[in-house]
Amino acid sequence: MNAKSVRLLQMKLSAAGFDPGGVDGRLGSSTYAAVAAALLQRVNDLPPDWAEWSGRRQTVLYLQALCRDAGLETGDLDGRWGPQTEFAASQLAYLEEHDRLPRPWRDERPLDLNPNHWPSEGDLAACYGPPGSGLVTVALPYPLRLSWQLSSVVNKTSCHAKVRDSLLRVLDKVLAHYGADGIRELRLDLYGGGFNLRRKRGGTAMSTHAWGIAFDFDPDHNKLEWGRGRAAFARPEYDVWWRCWEEDGWSSLGRIKNFDWMHVQAAKP
């Protein structure tokens, strides 16, 4: 059970008139006692032996019951923290914050837009020139932390001149939607790199990074080979992030091919 879910549970307990000992995301005797008292008020809905369970398991049980109250599917009310309960808890947290459920992300499709007429990967040189040419320095609308050295912050980056204005539009929209705190919470400011005169990892063709038209974000949580089951950027809270890019024609390899979720590029795969 993660700290975010514990905080949600503590807030729900407080709202129901129970005292969890604060909303700090930590499980302790006060939270366990509040959970037990809350469960006593709904014994008809619980497994018959729930009172014999550990405090931690009762806590998961109560969260499962709260999710079910909201119409969210957790599977059996068994007090076990698994993927289904974790997903339901994340849905409940979103519902509490936004007063609605997120869009069903498995039904989402990338926006097929190309207002800037970005080329296909086979036509990069015709559009952008030789790799490494046409680069400009751009001041970023919010600072980025280097993902491999979090103490280092960058306020500028290099990109191809043809994508500069589009890049700024996208990042301005991201900042307007998420705000500085939301960007940091979702790790949208963890910069994995932009221009890099290199070949594709595991391939022979030049990478789109070699033209300064591709960027990586939060690579530790969106590794190259990870698909939707593991990549953070596949989760519904990142849907607006991808729409900001896709509305300006940028492509996510994660959204299109279900790998390399860290990567976005001004080119069509």
C-alpha positions in Angstrom: 0.0 0.0 0.0 1.6 3.3 -1.1 1.8 6.6 0.8 -0.7 8.3 -1.6 -3.3 5.7 -0.9 -2.7 5.9 2.9 -3.2 9.7 2.8 -6.4 9.2 0.8 -7.7 6.7 3.4 -6.7 9.0 6.3 -8.6 11.9 4.6 -11.7 9.7 4.1 -11.5 8.5 7.8 -11.3 12.1 9.0 -14.3 13.1 6.8 -16.3 10.3 8.3 -15.6 11.4 11.8 -12.8 9.1 12.8 -9.4 10.1 14.0 -6.5 8.5 12.1 -3.9 10.6 13.9 -3.2 13.0 11.0 -3.0 12.8 7.2 0.7 11.9 6.8 0.6 8.8 4.5 2.0 6.6 7.3 0.3 3.7 8.9 0.4 3.5 12.7 -1.7 2.7 15.7 -4.0 5.7 15.4 -4.8 4.9 11.8 -5.3 1.2 12.5 -7.7 2.0 15.4 -9.7 4.4 13.2 -9.9 1.8 10.5 -11.2 -0.9 12.9 -13.8 1.5 14.3 -15.0 2.4 10.8 -15.2 -1.3 9.8 -17.4 -2.0 12.8 -20.0 0.2 11.2 -20.2 -2.0 8.1 -19.7 -5.5 9.3 -22.6 -6.9 7.1 -20.5 -6.1 4.0 -17.3 -7.7 5.3 -15.8 -11.2 5.3 -16.7 -13.0 8.6 -13.2 -13.3 9.9 -12.1 -9.7 9.1 -11.6 -8.9 12.8 -8.9 -11.5 13.1 -6.8 -9.8 10.4 -3.7 -7.6 11.0 -4.2 -3.9 11.2 -2.5 -3.5 7.8 -4.8 -6.0 6.1 -7.8 -4.3 7.7 -6.6 -1.0 6.3 -6.5 -2.4 2.8 -9.9 -3.9 3.4 -11.4 -0.6 4.3 -9.8 1.1 1.3 -11.3 -1.7 -0.9 -14.7 -1.0 0.6 -14.4 2.7 -0.1 -13.5 1.9 -3.7 -16.5 -0.4 -4.0 -18.7 2.4 -2.5 -17.6 4.6 -5.4 -18.4 1.9 -8.0 -14.8 0.9 -8.6 -13.8 -2.7 -9.0 -11.3 -4.1 -6.6 -12.0 -7.8 -6.8 -12.8 -9.6 -3.6 -12.8 -7.7 -0.3 -9.9 -9.7 0.9 -7.5 -7.0 2.4 -4.8 -7.9 0.0 -2.9 -5.1 -1.8 -2.5 -6.2 -5.4 -2.6 -4.6 -8.9 -6.4 -4.4 -9.0 -6.7 -2.7 -5.6 -3.9 -0.4 -6.4 -5.5 0.7 -9.7 -8.9 1.2 -8.0 -7.2 3.3 -5.3 -5.6 5.5 -7.9 -9.0 5.9 -9.6 -10.6 6.9 -6.3 -7.8 9.4 -5.6 -8.4 11.0 -9.0 -12.2 11.0 -8.4 -11.7 12.8 -5.0 -9.4 15.4 -6.6 -11.3 16.1 -9.8 -14.9 15.0 -9.0 -14.8 12.7 -12.0 -13.0 9.6 -13.2 -10.2 9.8 -15.7 -10.9 8.8 -19.3 -10.5 5.1 -19.9 -6.9 5.1 -21.0 -7.0 1.7 -22.7 -9.5 3.1 -25.1 -7.3 6.2 -25.8 -5.7 6.5 -29.2 -3.0 9.0 -30.2 -4.3 12.1 -31.9 -3.5 11.8 -35.6 -2.6 15.4 -36.1 0.2 17.1 -38.0 -0.3 20.8 -38.2 3.4 21.5 -38.6 3.8 18.9 -41.4 6.5 16.9 -39.5 8.1 14.4 -41.9 8.3 10.7 -41.6 11.5 9.2 -40.2 12.6 8.3 -43.7 12.5 11.9 -44.8 14.3 13.6 -41.9 17.3 14.8 -43.9 15.1 16.3 -46.6 13.2 18.3 -44.0 15.8 19.1 -41.4 19.1 18.8 -43.3 22.1 16.8 -42.2 22.1 15.4 -38.6 23.4 18.0 -36.2 22.6 21.0 -38.5 20.1 23.8 -37.9 20.4 23.8 -34.1 19.3 26.7 -31.9 19.3 27.3 -28.1 15.9 27.7 -26.6 15.0 29.0 -23.1 12.6 26.6 -21.4 9.3 27.8 -19.8 10.1 25.8 -16.6 13.4 24.3 -15.3 14.2 20.7 -16.0 16.3 18.4 -13.7 18.8 16.1 -15.3 17.4 12.6 -14.7 20.9 11.1 -14.1 22.0 14.0 -11.7 18.9 15.4 -10.0 20.9 18.2 -8.4 21.6 19.7 -11.8 19.0 21.9 -13.3 18.8 23.2 -16.9 16.9 26.2 -18.1 17.9 25.9 -21.8 18.3 23.2 -24.3 19.2 22.7 -28.0 16.7 21.8 -30.7 16.3 22.2 -34.4 15.2 25.7 -35.4 12.1 24.2 -37.2 10.7 22.7 -34.0 11.6 25.6 -31.6 8.2 27.4 -31.6 6.3 24.2 -31.5 8.3 22.9 -28.5 7.6 26.1 -26.6 3.9 25.9 -27.3 3.8 22.4 -26.0 5.7 23.1 -22.8 3.7 26.2 -22.2 0.5 24.2 -22.3 2.0 21.5 -20.0 2.8 24.2 -17.5 -0.6 25.9 -17.8 -2.4 22.5 -17.1 -0.2 20.9 -14.5 1.5 23.8 -12.8 5.0 23.7 -11.4 4.0 21.5 -8.5 2.1 19.0 -10.7 5.0 18.9 -13.1 7.4 18.0 -10.4 5.0 15.5 -8.7 4.5 13.6 -12.0 8.3 13.8 -12.8 7.6 15.7 -16.1 10.7 17.8 -15.3 13.1 14.9 -15.3 15.0 15.4 -18.5 16.6 12.4 -20.2 18.1 14.4 -23.0 17.4 16.1 -26.3 20.0 16.6 -29.1 22.5 13.8 -29.3 24.4 13.0 -32.5 24.1 9.2 -32.3 22.5 6.1 -33.8 19.3 4.5 -32.5 19.9 2.2 -29.6 20.0 -1.3 -30.9 19.9 -0.1 -34.5 22.0 1.3 -37.4 20.0 4.3 -38.5 20.6 7.7 -37.0 18.4 8.5 -34.0 15.8 11.4 -34.3 17.8 12.9 -31.4 20.6 13.5 -33.9 18.5 16.2 -35.6 17.5 17.9 -32.3 13.8 16.9 -32.8 13.4 14.4 -30.0 13.3 14.5 -26.2 13.3 12.0 -23.4 11.6 12.4 -20.0 11.8 10.4 -16.8 13.7 7.5 -18.3 14.0 5.6 -15.1 10.2 5.1 -14.9 9.7 4.7 -18.7 12.5 2.4 -19.8 13.0 1.6 -23.5 11.6 -1.9 -23.4 8.7 -1.3 -21.0 5.1 -1.4 -22.2 1.9 -0.2 -20.7 2.1 -2.6 -17.8 5.2 -0.9 -16.4 5.7 2.5 -18.0 4.6 5.5 -15.8 3.7 7.6 -18.8 1.1 5.0 -19.8 -1.0 5.9 -16.8 -4.1 8.1 -17.2 -2.7 11.0 -15.2 -0.4 11.6 -18.2 -3.1 11.7 -20.8 -3.0 15.6 -21.0 0.8 15.5 -21.2 0.5 13.4 -24.4 -2.3 15.5 -25.8 -0.2 18.6 -25.5 2.4 17.0 -27.7 0.0 15.3 -30.1 -2.1 18.4 -30.7 1.1 20.0 -32.2 1.9 16.9 -34.2 4.6 15.3 -32.1 4.7 11.5 -31.8 5.0 9.3 -28.8 6.5 5.9 -29.5 4.9 4.6 -26.4 1.4 5.6 -27.5 1.9 4.3 -31.0 4.2 1.3 -30.6 4.0 0.6 -26.8 7.7 0.9 -26.1 10.1 3.8 -25.3 7.4 5.8 -23.4 10.1 8.3 -22.4 10.5 9.5 -26.0 8.6 12.1 -28.0 9.7 13.4 -31.5 8.7 15.8 -34.2 8.6 13.0 -36.8 6.1 10.3 -37.7 7.4 6.8 -37.1 
